[in-house]
Amino acid sequence: MTDYSYACYLSDLAVDASYQKQGIGHTLIQKVREEIGPDVSLLLLSAPSAIAYYQKNQFKHVNNAFLIKRRPF
């Protein structure tokens, strides 16, 4: 989701386990970056197990985010 001006939120980047480690996720991220251009920030929420993956893909871990969690089911 993006306003093409300031920020783009990348929601749910997922690659089937049998296709991982083939560059698919990296390519998807690159395609999004090409679409939004260099003047739009790309942000996402990461599962704890994927933090290292996103750091490898040029995302910086930030501490200035805020969250109101959805209601539990």
Backbone as a ProteinNet text record, in pm:
[ID]
protein_1_A
[PRIMARY]
MTDYSYACYLSDLAVDASYQKQGIGHTLIQKVREEIGPDVSLLLLSAPSAIAYYQKNQFKHVNNAFLIKRRPF
[TERTIARY]
84.9	0	91.2	65.7	152.1	75.2	131	79.7	167	270.7	365.5	433.1	429.4	487	580.9	541.5	618.3	655.8	558.8	584.9	506.8	563.1	497.9	506.6	395.1	392	386.4	486.3	493	430.6	318.5	245.7	258.3	302.1	303.4	383.5	513.7	601.8	624.7	579.8	594.1	629.8	724.2	764	752.6	685.7	669.8	806.6	811.3	937.8	1015.1	944.8	1013.2	1076.1	1044.4	1100.8	1194.1	1214.9	1302.2	1448.1	1528.4	1672	1699.9	1603.8	1622.6	1619.8	1613.1	1611.9	1474.9	1370.8	1235.3	1194.6	1213.9	1178.9	1257.9	1386.5	1471.2	1419.5	1384	1332.3	1201.4	1113.4	986.6	1011	1103.7	1137.1	1192.9	1280.6	1339.3	1232.5	1136.9	1028.7	945.6	917.1	843.2	923.7	1052.4	1137.4	1143.4	1149.6	1147.9	1016.8	907.4	774.7	757.1	801.3	778	884.7	1001.9	1108.7	1189.1	1298.8	1392.3	1346.3	1241.3	1196.3	1087	1047.8	942.8	1004.6	978.9	1029.3	951.5	1021.1	958.5	968	854.2	853.6	766.1	793.4	717.2	729	643.3	653.6	711.3	807.7	874.3	845.9	829.9	829.5	969.4	982.2	1116	1214.2	1166.8	1255.3	1303.1	1243.7	1280	1360.8	1390.6	1462	1595.5	1674.1	1804.4	1787.6	1682.3	1656.5	1636.4	1553.1	1526.4	1650	1728.3	1851.7	1946.8	1950.2	2031.4	1982.7	1855.8	1795.3	1781.6	1873.8	1890.5	1786.6	1704.1	1613	1690.6	1664.3	1726.3	1626.4	1673.4	1588.5	1569.1	1446.2	1418.1	1342.9	1361	1293.8	1187.3	1159.5	1065.1	929.6	888.3	757.9	659.9	533.2	428.1	322.6	256.1	161.8	44.4	-74.3	-192.3	-231.9	-216	-242.4	-391.2	-419.4	-558.6	-611.5	-740.9	-800.7	-768.8	-747.5	-720.2	-846.2	-825.9	-939.8	-964.3
-114.5	0	123	217.8	334.8	457.9	570.9	697.5	748.5	671.4	706.2	841.2	887.3	1016.4	1010.5	937.1	936.9	796.7	705.8	573	464.4	343.7	223.4	117.6	56.9	-49.7	-182.8	-265.2	-397.5	-497.8	-550.9	-642.8	-785.3	-873.9	-1017.5	-1057.2	-1046.2	-1102.3	-1247.9	-1339	-1480.9	-1559.2	-1649.2	-1739.4	-1880.9	-1966.5	-2105.7	-2165.2	-2242.8	-2298.6	-2374.3	-2441.6	-2519.1	-2430.6	-2301.4	-2208.4	-2104.8	-2113.6	-2018	-2040.1	-1937.3	-1937.1	-1942.5	-1891	-1881.8	-1736.6	-1642.4	-1501.3	-1443.9	-1521.5	-1475.4	-1358.7	-1372.3	-1264.4	-1138.4	-1154	-1040.1	-971.1	-1049	-992.4	-918.6	-974.7	-907.4	-773	-769.9	-644.5	-544.3	-588.1	-499.1	-443.2	-526.1	-480	-372	-390.4	-288.5	-159.6	-170.8	-51.4	20.8	-54.1	7.8	82.2	22.6	82.1	211.3	212.4	329.8	437.7	400.4	497.1	525.3	598.5	619.4	721.1	796.9	900.4	852.8	725.9	669.7	566.4	580.3	483.3	353.2	242.7	110.6	54.8	21.4	-29.6	-152.7	-231.3	-353.2	-395.7	-486.7	-555.3	-693.1	-734.5	-861.9	-962.6	-1085.8	-1194.4	-1202.5	-1236.2	-1243.1	-1329.8	-1436.6	-1527.7	-1470.9	-1360.1	-1304	-1175.1	-1129.7	-1002.6	-1003.7	-1108	-1115.7	-1112	-1174.8	-1174	-1030.5	-955.2	-818.3	-730.2	-751.5	-675.5	-704.6	-829.4	-865.7	-796.4	-759.3	-696.3	-545.2	-485.2	-341.1	-271.5	-345.5	-283.5	-255.3	-142.2	-106	-129.6	-190.9	-213.4	-80.2	-39.9	89.8	72.3	168.2	164.5	271.9	345.9	455.8	424.9	301.2	261.4	248.5	257.3	244.4	148.1	81.3	-22.9	-27	-34.5	-73.2	-208.2	-310.1	-446.1	-468.7	-558.3	-594.8	-674.8	-685.4	-758.4	-907	-974.6	-1118.4	-1196.3	-1310	-1396.1	-1499.2
0	0	0	-88.4	-97.5	-141.4	-106.5	-157.1	-272.3	-310.7	-416.8	-393.1	-268.7	-238.5	-118.8	-14.7	108.6	156.3	157.3	213.8	141.7	149.7	98.4	207.4	240.7	339.8	265.5	288	226.3	322.5	285.6	372.5	320.1	406.2	376.4	252.4	263.9	161.7	200.2	117.6	149.6	23.6	39.5	-68.1	-13.4	-84.2	-43.2	-8.8	97.2	146.5	37.7	-49.9	-153.9	-261.8	-262.5	-360.8	-297.5	-167	-100.2	-139.7	-115.6	-146	-296.5	-375.3	-519.9	-567.3	-473.5	-509.5	-539	-517.4	-549.4	-459.4	-328.9	-236.3	-266.6	-290.5	-324.8	-450.9	-551	-675.9	-652.9	-570.9	-541.5	-473	-377.9	-310.1	-410.9	-498.2	-598.5	-692	-731.1	-819.8	-751.3	-622	-547.3	-543.3	-513.9	-507.3	-641.3	-750.3	-882.8	-906.1	-863.5	-884.3	-804.3	-679.2	-594.6	-612.4	-660.2	-682.1	-555.8	-569.6	-459.2	-355.4	-382.7	-289.3	-194.4	-204.4	-119.1	-25.8	103.8	202.3	191.6	207.5	207	348.4	407.7	544.1	555.6	660.3	683	828.2	867	995.5	966.5	1047.1	1022.7	1133.1	1093.5	1191.3	1250.5	1377.8	1438.3	1359.5	1302.8	1229.4	1095.6	1049.5	919	929.2	1048.9	1065.1	991.2	1005.9	938	786.2	735.3	590.9	541	610.9	566.6	580.7	684.7	698.8	583.2	537.4	420.9	294.3	293.4	176.2	193	267.1	280.5	368.2	439.8	535.8	663.7	725.4	852.4	964.6	1073	1189.7	1261	1283.9	1344.8	1477	1564.1	1693.7	1708.1	1604.5	1616.6	1553.6	1561.6	1510.4	1626.7	1596.4	1696.4	1644.9	1737.5	1698.3	1795.6	1741.1	1817.4	1761.1	1840.9	1793	1770	1678	1653	1769.9	1778.7	1889.2	1876	1987.1	1979.4	1946	1885.4	1849.3	1954.4
[MASK]
+++++++++++++++++++++++++++++++++++++++++++++++++++++++++++++++++++++++++

